[in-house]
């Protein structure tokens, strides 16, 4: 017969990398095309398929190629092989004297499982994902996936029913293990002289027939379900994984099919699939489950069940005791809705005037703007009933659940203890529950565990920090995708009457406020938005204490827009010891907006406030900055920055100065506080060096010899202004 070959009947292929080539003239490609022509000449139909990302079989299984509509009844013609070119798939129809036994080690497929039951092996090939293709004499059975764990049979009965096909060399497909494009490769081309020696009575044929006999005993999806595995207990699989010895691929496929049939979206299905796969011991550790496997299963299920309405039944994930939030719609006549609202009683705030009780929203900030400190402060405040940031009353104190994905246990405890110590509280006494891992909001297993924690704790507040660690596979730039993701935990918290406080980051755009919130979704979703912008920041070079002034802008659908200035000092007993106690001093300053008149920069506005605080007393630049730090809880300014701002204030009419001449610092004052001729009250020649705190020759000069910049060790009260001068008031 054409293409007759002989060789040993070894069923295990040689493990060598498959070769990818776009050159049809290479010896290997020409050899592969020659084998395909010999298959067709021997009566085995061969066809070409064009690439199509949405391509799939009639049963809905993704192939990545658009199959000819009549491939199952294709005739065997060697000329068809001539249509192949790089990029196309070359396929052989099974059941015409040749069947395929497809062994997938990633799904538990083991050649040893076929010992003693396999018909005569006529040829062997390897697949792009590392699987083994054994081409055997036809068994007269229909195609059956997972006839044994990780082993599919592609065949066709004598009536032409249940046809399957095999990708053959030189077809190139994406490997599900590496993501690279790899070619199928013949390790032992088929011995076509043995065609016609069918094995309908072999043990594998009996196993396939028995598997087909089980059809109808499994669960049924809308439109039918071809895989036919028994109805999986999804909640149990999420908790425990697939039991050892069970076939993993059909179980995972059936789980996805059922979820899709119930209306769950891709993100949720991926989360559940991932949770089950993570808890399932791999039969072959070197073949881990990959996202490409899920994609094939989901696309197949979506093509069959996706367009149909959700038909969730009792015991489904939507109704089970370990279920995620329900997705059922409730329609109420307005009178009934009003009655429900009135029966619930007066609404209250969680944070008085800022955050309604039971509401959900977002706290967003730029990097290092202390959003995690604000969140920890809120948790302590709600749990203890003490004011948030030491200023905002808590109207509904109670238990708190913190979903804290950053920092780890020790960092979380250290921060919370610092806040508690500042209020005379003991952290261990507060009703706070912490999960130091950010839950994946698209993972039903994680949502189930969050729901269990919420049900057990009955919290007033749930915090989620940060959002990006919980977004899972969702795209931050997709408004509807992020909205759906946030909506799940939102409904979970709403059912428990708990407020939801989600923490996220700013984007890189200029400006402040909600427009800076990263990605699409959070800003549109949140009922309350609190954004934080750093106004000034300083680290003491000696104590390493960090001082920050941050502006919080608050907007919401039912609250007035408002701003707060938060001044916070954080220091450690020993900055070089991670085990030393942290100390946190937080103060909310009045006035909220610290931008000064006509949008002045914060530092410039602070200098103006210092001038207005004592308009009749001329002071040096250093004394003005000291006032900002000491009296208004602001932050120091660099010498050059302060000088620049004071000159601008003078130019704009907000400040005036007395120039004492070379070597002496200028004395700054507010024009409204002294006479037009302020310099007239200075003694001739200005202040004496001993009395002038800015004299270059005085003890107040800097170490570098510059005048007017006092060091923290200087004794400001040792200097006295001459009686009768405009600085006399400073002596008081």
C-alpha positions as CSV (number, residue, x, y, z in Angstrom):
1,X,0.0,0.0,0.0
2,X,1.2,3.6,-0.4
3,X,3.3,4.9,2.4
4,X,3.9,1.5,3.9
5,X,6.2,1.8,6.9
6,X,7.4,-0.5,9.6
7,X,8.8,0.2,13.0
8,X,8.4,-0.7,16.7
9,X,5.1,-0.3,18.4
10,X,6.4,2.0,21.1
11,X,3.5,4.3,22.2
12,X,5.7,6.9,24.0
13,X,7.0,9.6,21.6
14,X,10.5,11.0,21.7
15,X,10.5,14.3,23.6
16,X,12.0,16.9,21.3
17,X,11.0,20.5,20.7
18,X,8.7,20.9,17.7
19,X,10.1,23.0,14.9
20,X,8.2,26.0,13.5
21,X,8.9,27.0,10.0
22,X,7.1,29.3,7.5
23,X,9.2,27.9,4.6
24,X,7.2,25.2,2.8
25,X,10.3,24.0,1.0
26,X,12.1,22.8,4.1
27,X,12.6,19.0,4.2
28,X,10.5,18.6,7.4
29,X,7.5,20.5,5.9
30,X,7.7,18.6,2.6
31,X,7.9,15.4,4.6
32,X,4.8,16.3,6.6
33,X,2.9,17.3,3.5
34,X,3.9,14.0,1.9
35,X,2.5,12.1,4.8
36,X,-0.8,14.0,4.6
37,X,-1.0,13.1,0.9
38,X,-0.4,9.4,1.7
39,X,-3.2,9.5,4.3
40,X,-5.6,10.9,1.7
41,X,-4.5,8.4,-0.8
42,X,-5.2,5.6,1.8
43,X,-8.8,6.8,2.1
44,X,-8.4,9.2,5.1
45,X,-10.0,12.6,4.3
46,X,-7.7,15.6,4.9
47,X,-8.8,19.2,4.8
48,X,-7.4,22.7,5.4
49,X,-8.8,25.2,7.9
50,X,-8.2,29.0,8.0
51,X,-7.4,30.8,11.2
52,X,-10.3,32.3,13.1
53,X,-10.0,33.4,16.8
54,X,-13.8,32.6,17.2
55,X,-13.6,29.2,15.4
56,X,-15.0,26.2,17.1
57,X,-16.6,22.8,16.5
58,X,-20.3,22.3,16.2
59,X,-20.4,21.3,19.9
60,X,-18.9,24.7,20.7
61,X,-15.3,23.7,21.5
62,X,-12.8,26.3,20.6
63,X,-10.3,25.4,17.8
64,X,-8.9,28.7,16.7
65,X,-9.8,27.8,13.1
66,X,-12.8,28.1,10.9
67,X,-13.7,24.5,10.0
68,X,-15.3,23.7,6.6
69,X,-19.0,23.1,7.2
70,X,-18.8,19.7,5.5
71,X,-15.6,18.5,7.0
72,X,-17.3,15.4,8.5
73,X,-18.3,14.2,5.1
74,X,-15.2,15.3,3.3
75,X,-13.8,13.0,0.6
76,X,-10.3,11.7,0.6
77,X,-8.3,13.5,-2.1
78,X,-4.5,14.0,-2.0
79,X,-4.9,17.2,-4.1
80,X,-6.6,19.0,-1.1
81,X,-3.2,19.0,0.7
82,X,-1.9,21.3,-2.0
83,X,-4.1,24.1,-0.6
84,X,-2.1,24.2,2.7
85,X,0.2,27.1,3.3
86,X,1.8,28.4,6.5
87,X,-0.8,29.8,8.9
88,X,-3.4,27.2,7.9
89,X,-4.3,24.1,9.8
90,X,-4.1,20.7,8.2
91,X,-6.5,18.1,9.7
92,X,-7.4,14.4,9.1
93,X,-10.9,13.1,9.6
94,X,-10.9,10.0,12.0
95,X,-13.0,6.9,11.7
96,X,-11.8,6.0,8.2
97,X,-9.5,3.2,9.3
98,X,-7.6,5.5,11.6
99,X,-8.6,6.8,15.1
100,X,-6.8,9.2,17.4
101,X,-6.0,8.6,21.1
102,X,-5.1,12.0,22.5
103,X,-3.1,11.9,25.7
104,X,-2.9,15.2,27.6
105,X,-0.5,15.0,30.6
106,X,-1.7,18.4,31.9
107,X,-5.1,16.8,32.5
108,X,-3.8,13.6,34.1
109,X,-3.3,11.7,30.8
110,X,-0.8,8.9,31.3
111,X,0.2,6.4,28.6
112,X,0.6,3.8,31.2
113,X,-3.2,3.8,31.7
114,X,-3.5,2.4,28.2
115,X,-1.4,-0.7,28.8
116,X,-3.2,-3.8,27.8
117,X,-6.3,-2.0,26.4
118,X,-4.9,-0.1,23.4
119,X,-5.5,-1.3,19.9
120,X,-2.6,-1.5,17.5
121,X,-0.7,1.8,17.3
122,X,0.0,2.8,13.7
123,X,1.7,6.2,14.3
124,X,2.7,8.7,17.0
125,X,2.9,12.5,17.0
126,X,3.4,15.2,19.6
127,X,1.2,18.3,20.1
128,X,2.2,21.9,20.7
129,X,1.2,21.7,24.4
130,X,3.3,18.6,25.0
131,X,0.6,16.0,24.5
132,X,0.9,12.6,22.8
133,X,-1.2,11.7,19.7
134,X,-1.4,7.9,19.2
135,X,-3.0,7.0,15.8
136,X,-4.6,3.5,16.1
137,X,-6.6,1.2,13.9
138,X,-10.2,2.3,13.9
139,X,-12.3,0.9,16.8
140,X,-15.8,1.6,15.2
141,X,-16.8,3.9,18.1
142,X,-17.9,7.5,18.2
143,X,-15.7,10.3,19.4
144,X,-15.5,10.6,23.2
145,X,-13.6,13.2,25.2
146,X,-12.1,12.1,28.5
147,X,-12.8,8.4,27.9
148,X,-10.1,8.0,30.5
149,X,-8.6,10.8,32.7
150,X,-6.8,13.2,30.4
151,X,-7.3,10.9,27.3
152,X,-9.7,11.8,24.5
153,X,-10.7,9.5,21.6
154,X,-11.3,11.0,18.2
155,X,-13.0,8.5,16.0
156,X,-16.3,7.8,14.1
157,X,-18.7,4.8,13.9
158,X,-19.4,2.8,10.7
159,X,-22.5,4.9,10.1
160,X,-20.4,8.1,10.0
161,X,-21.7,9.4,13.4
162,X,-19.6,10.9,16.0
163,X,-16.8,12.0,13.7
164,X,-13.7,13.6,15.2
165,X,-10.6,15.0,13.6
166,X,-6.9,15.4,14.4
167,X,-4.6,18.3,13.7
168,X,-1.6,16.9,11.9
169,X,1.8,18.2,11.0
170,X,2.9,20.8,9.8
171,X,0.0,22.7,11.6
172,X,1.2,25.3,14.1
173,X,-0.8,26.3,17.2
174,X,-0.3,28.2,20.4
175,X,1.0,26.0,23.2
176,X,-1.2,26.1,26.3
177,X,1.9,25.6,28.5
178,X,4.3,28.2,27.1
179,X,2.1,30.5,25.0
180,X,4.5,30.0,22.1
181,X,3.5,28.9,18.6
182,X,4.6,25.3,18.1
183,X,4.2,22.8,15.4
184,X,2.7,19.3,15.6
185,X,5.4,16.7,14.8
186,X,5.4,13.1,13.7
187,X,7.7,11.1,15.8
188,X,6.6,7.9,14.0
189,X,4.6,8.4,10.8
190,X,1.6,6.1,10.5
191,X,2.1,2.6,9.1
192,X,-0.7,2.8,6.5
193,X,-0.1,-0.8,5.5
194,X,-1.9,-1.8,8.7
195,X,-5.1,0.1,7.9
196,X,-8.2,-2.1,7.9
197,X,-7.1,-4.1,10.9
198,X,-9.7,-2.5,13.1
199,X,-10.1,-3.4,16.7
200,X,-13.8,-3.1,17.6
201,X,-13.4,-5.6,20.4
202,X,-10.5,-4.0,22.1
203,X,-10.8,-3.0,25.7
204,X,-10.5,0.8,24.9
205,X,-13.4,0.5,22.5
206,X,-15.5,-1.1,25.3
207,X,-14.5,1.8,27.6
208,X,-15.6,4.4,25.1
209,X,-18.9,2.6,24.4
210,X,-19.5,2.4,28.2
211,X,-18.8,6.1,28.5
212,X,-21.3,6.9,25.8
213,X,-23.8,4.8,27.7
214,X,-23.6,7.2,30.6
215,X,-25.0,10.1,28.5
216,X,-28.0,11.7,30.2
217,X,-26.9,10.8,33.7
218,X,-25.1,14.0,34.2
219,X,-26.5,17.5,34.7
220,X,-28.1,19.3,31.8
221,X,-27.3,22.8,30.8
222,X,-29.7,25.0,28.7
223,X,-29.6,23.5,25.2
224,X,-28.0,20.3,26.4
225,X,-24.5,19.5,27.6
226,X,-22.3,17.1,25.7
227,X,-19.6,16.3,28.3
228,X,-22.0,14.4,30.5
229,X,-20.2,14.4,33.9
230,X,-22.2,14.2,37.0
231,X,-23.6,17.5,38.5
232,X,-20.6,19.1,40.3
233,X,-21.0,20.4,43.8
234,X,-19.4,23.8,43.0
235,X,-19.3,25.0,46.5
236,X,-17.5,21.8,47.6
237,X,-15.1,22.0,44.7
238,X,-14.2,25.6,45.6
239,X,-13.4,24.5,49.2
240,X,-11.6,21.2,48.5
241,X,-10.7,21.1,44.8
242,X,-11.3,18.1,42.5
243,X,-10.9,14.7,44.4
244,X,-7.8,12.7,43.7
245,X,-8.4,10.1,40.9
246,X,-11.3,12.1,39.3
247,X,-10.9,13.4,35.7
248,X,-10.1,17.0,36.1
249,X,-10.7,18.4,32.6
250,X,-14.4,17.4,32.3
251,X,-15.2,18.6,35.8
252,X,-13.7,22.0,35.2
253,X,-15.4,22.2,31.8
254,X,-18.8,21.3,33.3
255,X,-18.3,23.8,36.1
256,X,-17.8,26.6,33.6
257,X,-20.7,25.4,31.5
258,X,-23.0,25.4,34.4
259,X,-21.9,28.9,35.6
260,X,-22.3,30.4,32.1
261,X,-25.7,28.8,31.8
262,X,-26.7,30.6,35.0
263,X,-25.6,34.0,33.7
264,X,-22.3,34.4,35.4
265,X,-19.8,36.6,33.4
266,X,-16.3,35.8,32.3
267,X,-14.6,37.4,35.3
268,X,-16.6,35.4,37.9
269,X,-16.2,32.2,35.9
270,X,-12.5,32.7,35.8
271,X,-12.3,33.3,39.5
272,X,-14.2,30.1,40.3
273,X,-12.3,28.0,37.8
274,X,-9.0,29.4,39.2
275,X,-10.1,28.7,42.8
276,X,-10.9,25.1,42.0
277,X,-7.7,24.6,40.0
278,X,-5.6,26.1,42.8
279,X,-7.0,23.6,45.3
280,X,-6.6,20.6,43.0
281,X,-3.4,18.6,43.1
282,X,-1.8,18.3,39.7
283,X,-1.5,14.8,38.4
284,X,1.6,16.1,36.5
285,X,3.2,19.1,38.3
286,X,5.0,20.0,35.2
287,X,1.7,20.6,33.4
288,X,-0.1,23.3,35.4
289,X,-3.5,24.6,34.4
290,X,-3.3,27.8,32.4
291,X,-5.6,30.6,31.5
292,X,-5.6,29.3,27.9
293,X,-7.4,26.2,29.2
294,X,-10.1,28.3,30.9
295,X,-10.5,30.4,27.8
296,X,-11.2,27.3,25.7
297,X,-13.8,26.0,28.2
298,X,-15.4,29.4,28.6
299,X,-15.6,30.2,24.9
300,X,-17.1,26.8,24.3
301,X,-19.7,27.2,27.0
302,X,-20.6,30.7,26.1
303,X,-21.3,29.7,22.5
304,X,-23.8,27.2,23.7
305,X,-25.3,28.7,26.8
306,X,-24.3,32.4,27.0
307,X,-27.2,34.0,25.0
308,X,-29.9,32.1,26.9
309,X,-31.5,33.5,30.1
310,X,-30.1,32.4,33.4
311,X,-31.7,29.3,34.7
312,X,-30.2,28.9,38.1
313,X,-31.7,26.1,40.0
314,X,-31.8,25.3,43.7
315,X,-28.3,24.3,44.9
316,X,-26.6,26.5,42.4
317,X,-23.9,29.0,43.4
318,X,-26.5,31.7,43.4
319,X,-28.6,29.9,46.0
320,X,-26.2,27.8,48.0
321,X,-25.2,28.5,51.6
322,X,-21.7,29.4,50.4
323,X,-22.9,31.5,47.5
324,X,-21.8,34.8,46.2
325,X,-24.1,37.8,46.1
326,X,-27.4,37.2,44.2
327,X,-28.0,38.7,40.8
328,X,-31.7,38.7,40.9
329,X,-33.8,41.8,40.1
330,X,-36.5,43.0,42.4
331,X,-39.4,45.1,41.1
332,X,-41.5,47.0,43.7
333,X,-44.5,49.2,43.3
334,X,-43.5,52.7,44.6
335,X,-46.0,52.5,47.5
336,X,-44.4,49.3,48.7
337,X,-40.9,50.8,48.3
338,X,-41.9,53.9,50.3
339,X,-43.3,51.7,53.0
340,X,-40.0,49.8,53.2
341,X,-38.0,53.0,53.5
342,X,-40.3,54.4,56.2
343,X,-40.3,51.2,58.1
344,X,-36.5,51.2,58.2
345,X,-36.6,54.4,60.3
346,X,-34.5,57.6,60.1
347,X,-31.3,57.4,58.2
348,X,-28.0,58.1,60.0
349,X,-24.4,59.0,59.2
350,X,-21.5,56.7,59.8
351,X,-19.1,59.7,59.6
352,X,-21.2,62.7,60.6
353,X,-21.8,65.0,57.6
354,X,-19.5,63.0,55.3
355,X,-20.4,59.3,54.9
356,X,-24.0,58.0,55.3
357,X,-24.3,54.7,57.3
358,X,-24.4,51.7,55.0
359,X,-23.2,53.6,52.0
360,X,-20.3,52.7,49.7
361,X,-17.6,54.8,48.2
362,X,-13.9,55.4,47.4
363,X,-11.0,57.0,49.1
364,X,-8.3,57.8,46.5
365,X,-5.0,59.5,46.8
366,X,-1.6,60.1,45.3
367,X,1.3,58.0,46.4
368,X,2.3,58.3,50.0
369,X,-0.6,60.6,50.8
370,X,-1.4,58.4,53.9
371,X,-4.6,56.9,52.5
372,X,-3.8,53.7,54.4
373,X,-3.3,55.7,57.6
374,X,-6.7,57.4,57.0
375,X,-8.3,54.0,56.5
376,X,-6.7,52.5,59.7
377,X,-7.8,55.6,61.6
378,X,-11.4,55.1,60.3
379,X,-11.4,51.5,61.4
380,X,-10.2,52.4,64.9
381,X,-12.8,55.2,65.0
382,X,-15.8,53.1,64.0
383,X,-14.7,50.2,66.3
384,X,-14.2,52.5,69.3
385,X,-16.7,55.3,68.7
386,X,-13.9,57.9,68.8
387,X,-13.8,60.7,66.2
388,X,-12.2,60.0,62.8
389,X,-9.0,61.9,62.5
390,X,-9.7,63.1,66.0
391,X,-12.4,65.5,64.7
392,X,-15.3,63.8,62.7
393,X,-17.9,62.2,65.0
394,X,-18.9,58.6,64.5
395,X,-22.7,58.2,64.7
396,X,-22.8,54.5,64.2
397,X,-19.9,52.7,66.0
398,X,-19.6,49.0,65.7
399,X,-17.5,46.1,64.4
400,X,-15.2,46.6,61.4
401,X,-13.8,44.2,58.8
402,X,-10.5,45.3,57.2
403,X,-9.5,43.7,53.9
404,X,-5.9,44.9,53.9
405,X,-3.8,43.7,51.0
406,X,-0.7,45.7,51.6
407,X,1.9,45.6,54.4
408,X,1.3,42.3,56.1
409,X,0.3,41.4,59.6
410,X,3.1,43.2,61.5
411,X,2.7,46.5,59.6
412,X,-1.1,46.5,60.1
413,X,-0.9,45.9,63.8
414,X,1.9,48.5,64.3
415,X,-0.1,51.2,62.5
416,X,-3.4,50.4,64.4
417,X,-1.6,50.4,67.7
418,X,-0.1,53.8,67.0
419,X,-3.6,55.2,66.4
420,X,-5.0,53.5,69.4
421,X,-2.2,54.7,71.7
422,X,-2.9,58.3,70.7
423,X,-6.4,57.9,71.9
424,X,-5.7,55.9,75.0
425,X,-7.2,52.7,73.5
426,X,-6.0,49.1,73.6
427,X,-6.1,47.6,70.1
428,X,-6.9,44.1,71.4
429,X,-10.1,45.3,72.9
430,X,-11.6,46.6,69.6
431,X,-14.1,44.6,67.4
432,X,-11.8,44.7,64.3
433,X,-11.4,41.6,62.1
434,X,-8.5,41.7,59.6
435,X,-7.8,39.7,56.4
436,X,-4.3,40.5,55.3
437,X,-4.9,39.3,51.8
438,X,-6.8,41.3,49.3
439,X,-9.8,39.2,48.0
440,X,-10.2,38.7,44.3
441,X,-13.6,40.3,43.6
442,X,-14.0,38.1,40.6
443,X,-13.4,35.0,42.5
444,X,-16.6,33.4,43.9
445,X,-14.6,31.5,46.5
446,X,-13.2,34.7,47.9
447,X,-16.6,36.4,47.8
448,X,-18.0,33.4,49.6
449,X,-15.4,33.8,52.4
450,X,-16.0,37.5,52.7
451,X,-19.7,36.9,52.9
452,X,-19.2,34.4,55.7
453,X,-17.0,36.9,57.6
454,X,-19.6,39.6,57.2
455,X,-22.4,37.4,58.3
456,X,-20.4,36.4,61.4
457,X,-19.2,39.9,62.4
458,X,-22.2,42.0,61.4
459,X,-19.9,45.0,60.7
460,X,-20.8,48.6,60.5
461,X,-17.8,49.1,58.1
462,X,-15.9,47.0,55.6
463,X,-12.6,48.5,54.2
464,X,-10.9,47.3,51.1
465,X,-7.3,48.5,50.6
466,X,-6.1,48.6,47.8
467,X,-8.5,48.0,44.9
468,X,-5.9,47.1,42.4
469,X,-5.0,44.0,44.2
470,X,-8.7,42.9,44.2
471,X,-9.5,43.6,40.6
472,X,-8.2,40.2,39.5
473,X,-8.6,39.7,35.7
474,X,-10.8,42.8,35.2
475,X,-9.5,45.7,33.1
476,X,-9.1,49.0,35.1
477,X,-9.9,50.9,31.9
478,X,-13.3,49.2,31.3
479,X,-16.1,51.1,33.0
480,X,-18.7,48.4,32.8
481,X,-16.3,45.6,33.8
482,X,-15.1,47.5,36.9
483,X,-18.6,48.5,37.8
484,X,-19.7,44.9,37.7
485,X,-16.7,43.9,39.8
486,X,-17.4,46.5,42.5
487,X,-21.1,45.8,42.4
488,X,-20.6,42.3,43.8
489,X,-19.0,43.3,47.1
490,X,-21.3,46.3,47.2
491,X,-24.4,44.2,47.3
492,X,-22.8,41.8,49.8
493,X,-22.2,44.7,52.2
494,X,-25.6,46.3,51.5
495,X,-27.3,43.1,52.5
496,X,-25.4,43.3,55.9
497,X,-26.1,47.1,56.2
498,X,-22.4,47.7,56.3
499,X,-20.6,50.7,54.8
500,X,-18.0,49.9,52.2
501,X,-14.8,52.0,52.1
502,X,-12.7,51.2,49.0
503,X,-9.1,52.6,48.7
504,X,-7.5,53.2,45.4
505,X,-4.7,55.3,43.8
506,X,-4.5,58.5,41.7
507,X,-3.5,58.4,38.1
508,X,-0.7,60.5,36.7
509,X,-2.8,63.3,35.4
510,X,-2.4,66.8,36.8
511,X,-4.9,68.4,39.1
512,X,-6.8,67.1,42.1
513,X,-10.2,65.6,43.0
514,X,-12.2,62.8,41.5
515,X,-10.7,63.3,38.0
516,X,-7.4,61.8,39.4
517,X,-8.9,58.5,40.5
518,X,-7.2,55.7,38.6
519,X,-9.1,53.8,35.9
520,X,-12.7,53.7,34.9
521,X,-15.4,52.6,37.4
522,X,-14.5,53.6,41.0
523,X,-15.3,57.3,40.6
524,X,-18.5,56.6,38.7
525,X,-19.5,53.8,41.2
526,X,-18.8,55.4,44.5
527,X,-21.6,57.2,46.4
528,X,-19.0,59.2,48.4
529,X,-15.6,60.1,47.0
530,X,-12.8,61.3,49.3
531,X,-9.6,62.3,47.6
532,X,-6.3,63.2,49.3
533,X,-3.7,65.6,47.9
534,X,-0.3,66.3,49.6
535,X,0.1,69.9,50.3
536,X,3.5,69.7,52.1
537,X,5.7,67.0,53.4
538,X,8.8,67.0,55.6
539,X,11.0,64.5,57.3
540,X,13.1,65.6,60.3
541,X,16.7,64.8,59.5
542,X,17.5,64.0,63.1
543,X,14.4,62.2,64.5
544,X,13.2,61.0,61.1
545,X,9.7,62.0,62.1
546,X,7.5,62.5,59.0
547,X,5.1,65.5,58.9
548,X,2.5,65.8,56.2
549,X,-0.2,68.3,55.5
550,X,-2.9,66.7,53.3
551,X,-6.1,68.1,51.9
552,X,-9.1,65.8,51.8
553,X,-11.8,66.8,49.3
554,X,-15.2,65.2,49.9
555,X,-18.0,65.0,47.3
556,X,-21.2,62.8,47.3
557,X,-24.7,62.6,46.0
558,X,-26.3,63.5,49.3
559,X,-23.7,65.5,51.1
560,X,-22.3,69.0,50.5
561,X,-18.9,69.3,48.9
562,X,-16.3,70.0,51.6
563,X,-12.6,70.0,52.3
564,X,-10.4,69.2,55.3
565,X,-6.8,69.8,56.0
566,X,-5.2,66.9,57.9
567,X,-1.9,67.5,59.7
568,X,-0.2,64.3,60.7
569,X,3.1,63.5,62.4
570,X,4.4,60.0,62.4
571,X,7.5,58.9,64.3
572,X,9.1,55.8,65.7
573,X,10.8,55.4,69.1
574,X,13.7,54.0,67.1
575,X,13.6,54.7,63.4
576,X,16.1,51.9,62.8
577,X,14.1,49.3,64.7
578,X,11.0,47.9,63.0
579,X,9.8,46.5,66.3
580,X,9.8,49.9,68.1
581,X,6.5,51.6,68.7
582,X,5.1,54.1,66.2
583,X,3.5,57.3,67.3
584,X,0.8,59.2,65.3
585,X,-0.4,62.7,66.0
586,X,-3.3,63.8,63.8
587,X,-5.0,67.2,63.7
588,X,-7.7,68.4,61.4
589,X,-7.2,72.1,60.7
590,X,-10.1,74.5,60.2
591,X,-10.8,76.1,56.8
592,X,-10.3,72.9,54.8
593,X,-8.9,74.6,51.7
594,X,-5.4,75.9,52.3
595,X,-4.9,77.4,48.9
596,X,-5.0,81.0,50.0
597,X,-6.5,83.9,48.2
598,X,-7.0,83.4,44.4
599,X,-5.6,79.9,44.5
600,X,-2.2,80.7,46.1
601,X,0.1,77.8,46.6
602,X,-0.2,76.4,50.2
603,X,3.2,77.7,51.3
604,X,2.6,81.2,50.1
605,X,-0.8,81.2,51.7
606,X,0.7,80.1,55.0
607,X,3.2,83.0,54.9
608,X,0.3,85.4,54.3
609,X,-1.5,83.9,57.3
610,X,1.7,84.3,59.4
611,X,1.9,88.0,58.4
612,X,-1.8,88.6,59.2
613,X,-1.5,86.8,62.6
614,X,0.5,89.7,63.9
615,X,0.4,92.4,61.4
616,X,2.1,95.1,63.6
617,X,5.2,93.1,64.3
618,X,7.9,93.0,61.6
619,X,9.6,89.6,61.6
620,X,12.3,87.8,59.7
621,X,11.6,85.2,57.2
622,X,12.8,82.6,59.7
623,X,10.4,83.8,62.3
624,X,7.5,83.7,59.9
625,X,8.3,80.1,59.0
626,X,8.6,79.2,62.7
627,X,5.1,80.6,63.2
628,X,3.8,78.4,60.4
629,X,5.3,75.3,62.0
630,X,4.4,76.1,65.6
631,X,1.1,78.0,65.5
632,X,-0.7,76.7,62.4
633,X,0.7,73.1,62.2
634,X,2.1,73.7,58.8
635,X,5.3,72.5,57.4
636,X,8.7,74.3,57.0
637,X,9.6,76.0,53.7
638,X,12.9,76.0,52.0
639,X,14.8,79.2,52.3
640,X,14.6,80.0,48.6
641,X,10.9,79.1,48.4
642,X,10.0,81.3,51.3
643,X,12.0,84.2,49.9
644,X,10.4,83.8,46.5
645,X,6.9,83.7,48.0
646,X,7.5,86.8,50.2
647,X,8.8,88.8,47.2
648,X,5.6,87.8,45.3
649,X,3.4,88.8,48.3
650,X,5.2,92.2,48.4
651,X,4.7,92.6,44.6
652,X,1.0,91.8,45.0
653,X,0.5,94.2,47.9
654,X,0.0,91.5,50.6
655,X,3.4,92.2,52.3
656,X,6.0,94.9,52.9
657,X,9.4,94.8,54.3
658,X,12.1,96.9,56.0
659,X,15.5,96.6,54.4
660,X,18.1,96.9,57.1
661,X,21.0,97.0,54.7
662,X,23.8,94.7,53.8
663,X,24.3,91.7,56.2
664,X,20.9,92.1,57.8
665,X,17.8,90.2,57.0
666,X,14.7,92.0,55.9
667,X,11.8,92.4,58.3
668,X,8.5,91.5,56.9
669,X,5.1,92.7,58.0
670,X,1.5,93.1,56.7
671,X,0.7,96.5,55.3
672,X,-2.5,96.8,57.3
673,X,-0.7,96.5,60.6
674,X,1.8,99.5,60.6
675,X,2.0,103.1,59.4
676,X,3.0,103.9,55.9
677,X,6.4,105.0,57.1
678,X,7.3,102.0,59.2
679,X,11.0,102.6,58.8
680,X,10.7,105.9,60.7
681,X,10.3,104.0,64.0
682,X,13.7,102.3,63.5
683,X,16.6,103.9,65.2
684,X,19.2,105.4,63.0
685,X,21.5,102.7,61.6
686,X,18.9,100.0,62.2
687,X,18.9,97.6,65.1
688,X,22.1,97.0,67.0
689,X,23.9,93.7,66.1
690,X,23.3,92.3,69.6
691,X,19.6,92.9,69.4
692,X,19.0,92.1,65.7
693,X,18.1,88.4,65.4
694,X,19.1,88.5,61.8
695,X,22.5,90.2,62.1
696,X,25.3,88.4,60.3
697,X,27.5,88.9,63.3
698,X,25.0,87.8,65.9
699,X,24.7,84.4,67.5
700,X,21.7,83.7,65.3
701,X,23.5,83.4,62.1
702,X,23.5,80.0,60.3
703,X,26.5,77.7,60.5
704,X,27.3,78.7,56.9
705,X,27.5,82.4,58.0
706,X,24.3,83.5,56.3
707,X,22.1,85.8,58.3
708,X,18.5,85.6,59.2
709,X,18.1,81.8,59.3
710,X,18.0,80.6,62.9
711,X,18.8,77.0,63.8
712,X,16.5,74.9,66.0
713,X,18.9,75.4,68.9
714,X,18.8,79.2,68.8
715,X,17.3,81.0,71.8
716,X,14.8,83.3,70.1
717,X,13.9,84.9,73.4
718,X,17.4,86.1,74.2
719,X,17.1,88.9,71.6
720,X,15.1,92.0,72.5
721,X,14.0,94.9,70.3
722,X,14.8,98.5,71.3
723,X,12.0,100.3,73.1
724,X,10.0,102.5,70.9
725,X,10.8,100.5,67.7
726,X,8.1,98.8,65.7
727,X,9.5,95.5,66.9
728,X,8.9,96.3,70.6
729,X,5.8,94.1,70.6
730,X,8.0,91.1,69.9
731,X,9.5,91.4,73.3
732,X,6.2,90.3,74.8
